[in-house]
Structure formats: C-alpha cells, structure tokens
Amino acid sequence: MSNKAVAVVGMCGSGKSVLTDMFVQRGWHKVYFGGVTVSQLKKQGLPVNEQNEREMREGLRKQYGAGAFAILLEQEIGEKLSSGNTVLDGLYSWSEYKYLNNKYGDDLILLAVVTNSNVRYQRLSLRSVRPLTPQQARSRDYAEIENSEKGGPIAIADYYIDNNGDVDALKQQFEQFLQWLSKR
C-alpha cells in the first residue's frame, strides 16, 4: 500500500484541526493549508484577523488561480507524502482538490467533517485563537462557499464524520475511519 494523503475538509468550526491532531498523534505528517495565509499576513506585517485572512485567501486565489493553496504547498505535500501518510488540514476549493487529485489519484482521500452551523458558531465564539461572533462566522461561511469553491470537496468526500457531539464521539468516528481506510 502506498502512502495516503487524507484531506480533511469542512466548514470553519467543524473540527478539522481537532481531527487533524488525531492523525498527527498517530504519526502522520501534517500540511496546514491555513498556514499559507497566516505566514503571508505576517510577512506583510498585517494583523491576523478575519478580514485580513479573507482578503489574503481571496488575493492569493486571484494571483495563482482557484487552486492556489495546492500549488503553493505542492512541494511540501510531495516531500511529506514520500516519507509517510500525510494529513492535509484545510483543503478548501474544488480547484485545489482537482489539482491534487490529478497528481495523487487514489492516494488522495477526502474526509469531510460536518457539523450543524449552530454548533460550529458556538465553538467558534469560544475558541481562544481568532474567536468569531456568530455573524462573523456566517459571513465567513458565505465568503468561503461563494468565493472559495468550498462546497465541492465537502459534497464529494470519500468519507463523512458527523461532529455534533463531544471529543470522545469524534475519536470513535476517527477510529472507524482508520478501519475503513485500512481496507481500501
């Protein structure tokens, strides 16, 4: 079996980072798509906040196309994947998926974590880093769906995890996913 790239997709606050950490705890390599945005903001001396992040994400997509983050992270993904299974935290767009699917084919798995919006908004309001009000979260949802092609990868995921419960329920579903993946 060749190494796998599992792209964890979902809306903001769905639990992508928590799920990604579970992979890392199992020894998987990690590529964080959102890190591109944050590093670019810091490089330009701009504060990391919802408005600047949105403008940076959309600006990078205007500059490099809708597959921008996959293009910018291609080398890192390839290097990590060559030495082991790799989890991709935050693949956003349909174009990013198509770009990576053309490169990795069956070795790329889309894992969608889905969570009711009211649960996501509550979680986002409580997070310690970059908390969002429910209004900001809904605005981000709209922008990501309308401007970032975010719905496509979620819609065609290979596997779905429902994350409306607690961390123990998420861990149980993670284990079920790993069992499914081992039989693939």
Secondary structure, DSSP 8 states (H G I E B T S, - for coil): ----EEEEE--TTSSHHHHHHHHHHTT-EEEETHHHHHHHHHHTT---SHHHHHHHHHHHHHHH-TTHHHHHHHHHHHHHHHTS-EEEET---HHHHHHHHHHHGGGEEEEEEE--HHHHHHHHHH-SSS---HHHHHHHHHHHHHHS-THHHHHT-SEEEE-SS-HHHHHHHHHHHHHHHHT-
